[in-house]
Amino acid sequence: MTLGFWISDACLVGVQSALVALPRGRAPAPLERLAQRLSGRGWALVPLASIVFVVVAIGAASAVADGLAWLALIAVPPLAAGALGATMRGGRPWLAPLVVPLFALAWWRRGTLVGEAAAVLLSALSCVTLGVLLTAVAPRGWLKAGIVAMAAVDAYLVATELLQPANDVLNAAAPPAHLPQLQRALLGDALMGYGDLFVAGVFGALVAAEARAERPGDAPWRWALVVLALALAFDLLFLVVDVLPATVPVALTLLLREGLRRRERRRAVSTRARAGI
């Protein structure tokens, strides 16, 4: 592993971790009303289904990867505009047009560090919007289980080397005319899957929603730092392996947070019992 790889990897981990702190606690009002009509437990399967579908579908037909590359090219820019305009903290409508120069940089400077950084930023911002929308339609408890299940399956597929062939095909898929590849996050010598950014956006949206509704003092940036620390430590395994499931640090942070919340609730119940409440 070169120094360039470790710097690139740290930058990607930083982007993934920042996604935990970026989402707002609720979707914009019109989408919130729509989400109430569309809500259901089935949406909690989206994180798990996203990784299983990629492996199964690309394994059955490699042309699926081209379709996913086109889907990312079409969907990522408007989703990123939604983040800049509404779904991220500090988002303002006048910021949404910034996706145009970002996309131009990702296209015009494709293959350079500047172009790769612009493409990573677009993909990351799109995950903020997806996380907020998914949290609005899926029950939180079920969605948390979906994140853990996604990480567990991701780890299994990487350990058994079932993920790598499909992942390689997806990462290589490229739209014509040198249009940017937004279905993965490539920066310098390091590569991270879109799903690794997506799971961080979903977790961040969950933390923001619960902080808004239940725990105003539970600052999302604290959990972003936990993800950053765990991910950097986890990535030391690159010294002995070539591929790691980057969803795992996010899931571990979620489990740590849930464990601390349960301990706090038990303490609160115990305190009330001693006080005779």
Long-range contacts (C-beta under 8 A, 24 or more apart in sequence): 1-238, 1-239, 2-189, 4-188, 4-189, 5-188, 5-189, 5-190, 5-238, 7-188, 8-187, 8-188, 8-189, 8-190, 9-189, 9-190, 9-235, 9-238, 10-232, 11-187, 11-188, 11-190, 12-120, 12-185, 12-187, 12-190, 12-191, 12-192, 13-228, 13-231, 13-232, 13-235, 13-246, 14-228, 15-120, 15-121, 15-124, 15-185, 15-197, 16-124, 16-192, 16-196, 16-197, 16-200, 16-227, 16-231, 16-246, 16-250, 17-200, 17-224, 17-225, 17-227, 17-228, 17-231, 18-124, 18-224, 19-124, 19-127, 19-128, 19-131, 19-197, 19-200, 19-201, 19-204, 19-224, 20-200, 20-203, 20-204, 20-207, 20-220, 20-221, 20-223, 20-224, 20-227, 20-250, 20-253, 21-89, 21-204, 21-220, 21-221, 21-223, 21-224, 22-83, 22-88, 22-89, 22-128, 22-201, 22-204, 23-87, 23-88, 23-89, 23-128, 23-131, 23-132, 23-135, 23-201, 23-204, 23-205, 23-208, 23-220, 24-86, 24-87, 24-88, 24-89, 24-91, 24-132, 24-205, 24-208, 25-205, 25-208, 25-209, 25-211, 25-212, 25-213, 26-132, 26-136, 26-209, 26-212, 27-87, 27-132, 27-133, 27-136, 28-86, 28-87, 31-133, 31-136, 32-136, 35-133, 35-136, 35-137, 38-137, 39-136, 39-137, 39-138, 39-139, 40-137, 40-138, 41-138, 41-139, 41-142, 43-134, 43-137, 43-138, 43-143, 44-138, 44-139, 44-142, 44-143, 44-145, 44-146, 45-146, 46-134, 46-138, 46-146, 47-143, 47-146, 47-147, 47-149, 47-150, 47-195, 47-198, 47-199, 47-202, 48-146, 48-149, 48-150, 48-153, 50-150, 50-195, 50-198, 51-150, 51-153, 51-154, 51-157, 51-163, 51-195, 51-247, 52-153, 54-166, 54-167, 54-170, 54-195, 55-157, 55-162, 55-163, 55-166, 58-166, 58-169, 58-170, 59-165, 59-166, 62-169, 65-166, 65-169, 65-170, 65-172, 65-173, 66-173, 68-170, 68-173, 68-183, 69-170, 69-173, 69-174, 69-175, 69-181, 69-182, 69-183, 70-175, 71-183, 72-123, 72-181, 72-182, 72-183, 72-194, 73-175, 73-179, 73-180, 73-181, 73-182, 73-183, 75-126, 76-122, 76-123, 76-126, 76-182, 77-103, 77-122, 77-126, 77-182, 79-125, 79-126, 79-127, 79-129, 79-130, 80-121, 80-122, 80-123, 80-125, 80-126, 80-129, 82-129, 83-125, 83-126, 83-128, 83-129, 84-125, 87-128, 87-129, 87-132, 87-133, 88-125, 88-128, 89-208, 99-125, 103-180, 106-180, 106-182, 107-178, 107-179, 107-180, 110-178, 110-179, 110-180, 113-187, 113-188, 115-180, 116-186, 116-187, 116-188, 117-187, 118-180, 119-180, 119-181, 119-182, 119-185, 119-186, 120-185, 120-186, 120-187, 122-180, 122-182, 123-182, 123-183, 123-184, 123-185, 123-194, 123-197, 124-185, 124-197, 124-201, 126-182, 127-194, 127-197, 127-198, 127-200, 127-201, 127-202, 128-201, 128-204, 128-205, 129-201, 130-198, 130-201, 130-202, 131-198, 131-200, 131-201, 131-202, 131-203, 131-204, 131-205, 131-206, 132-201, 132-205, 132-208, 134-202, 134-205, 135-202, 135-205, 135-206, 135-209, 140-206, 140-209, 140-210, 143-202, 143-206, 144-206, 144-254, 144-258, 147-199, 147-202, 147-203, 147-247, 147-250, 147-251, 147-254, 148-251, 148-254, 148-255, 150-195, 150-199, 150-247, 150-251, 151-199, 151-245, 151-247, 151-248, 151-250, 151-251, 151-252, 152-251, 154-195, 154-245, 154-247, 154-248, 155-245, 155-247, 155-248, 157-245, 158-243, 158-244, 158-245, 163-243, 163-245, 164-243, 167-193, 167-243, 192-246, 193-246, 195-247, 196-246, 196-247, 196-250, 199-247, 199-250, 199-251, 200-227, 200-250, 203-227, 203-250, 203-253, 203-254, 206-254, 207-257, 223-253, 223-257, 226-253, 226-256, 226-257, 227-253
